[in-house]
Amino acid sequence: MADASKLKSLRGLGAPPSPDEARDDLVPPPPPQPADGPPQPPIPQAAPRQSPAPITPGPRIDARSLRRSGRTVHFATKVTPEFDARVRQIAADTGKMLTEILEEALVAYEKQSTNR
Amino acid sequence: MQRIMIIVAFVSQKGGVGKSTLARALAREAVSSGLNAKVGDLDTDQATIVDWHKVRTQRGLEPVISVELFRNVTDAAKAAAQHDLLIVDGPAKASASTTEIAKASALVVQPSGPARDDLNPAIRVFHGLVKQGIPQSRLVFALNHIGTENEADAARAYIEEAGFAALPGYLPERPAYRIAQNEGYAITETRFATLKKQADTLIQSLIDRVGEAANG
């Protein structure tokens, strides 16, 4: 028969809480009396987060956020060092920005895809 | 023949322990097996499963699972009267409503991590439910966020020493489960075979336990 007591040396968790440490705030409230008024309306399912919820802070407002126009967004990705070097070389050779090279590459890709 | 609806509830003392994760997986597997199951999301602040259900519906994932937000277990039980199984995802924190949920349920599952910080508050909640008259046999732990086999064994022994049981199997701590759920899948639908197997093992032991509870 297996000896489970060996596990005690592994665990280091000590002794678990005893029943004397039971949560005592789990007592359900008494059922509502009929004189409490009309029944509560059902919860609107389409807007579950509109129930009284803690106020969440809005977007941070600072000089940068006030300048933000939404014209561009961050486009972060990981590429190989070779890819990075090639794109930068083309940008340097043509005097364009990296984003212009990517935009032109995308246009070329789309044109090539539709011609297939 | 009169339909008998079984209620399985997931409760916890604190958020992030895996209630919604297990509730979704149980619902997915129950519906896949042909059961008429419904999820009652009682966490009206977070509505985790309602949000997940939106993603799942938008992506057209099968099987379709019935999910609805309810204020309390009584309303959920009324709405699910024609179902075989009502899966209740309890509020983020244990409170008096946890006792009401437990009283209505054939099985109460409390997920927990393996640390003392996770286990002790969880054990105190179950002790509190026993004090409120819930039979110990209806209360069961499910181990989640497990790092090693030894950690699972130790947590299981600790729970048993406290007088409760933990379901066979456990969920390891893996981002793949979170990624699957972000995409509207249940943990039993992850594309990683080993993780799927571990989720299947835990959910199967849960289903077996639900079967035992249903048969008295």
Interface residues (C-beta under 8 A of the other chain):
Chain A: A4 L7 K8 L10 R11 G12 L13 G14 A15 P16 P17 S18 P19 E21 A22 R23 D24 D25 L26 V27 P28 P29 Q40 P42 I43 Q45 P48 R49 S51 A53
Chain B: Q13 D41 T44 D45 A47 V50 D51 E68 L69 F70 R71 D75 A94 S95 A96 S97 T98 T99 E100 K103 R116 L119 N120 I123 R124 V125 H127 G128 L129 V130 K131 Q132 N150 D153 A154 A155 A157 Y158 I159 E161 A162 G163
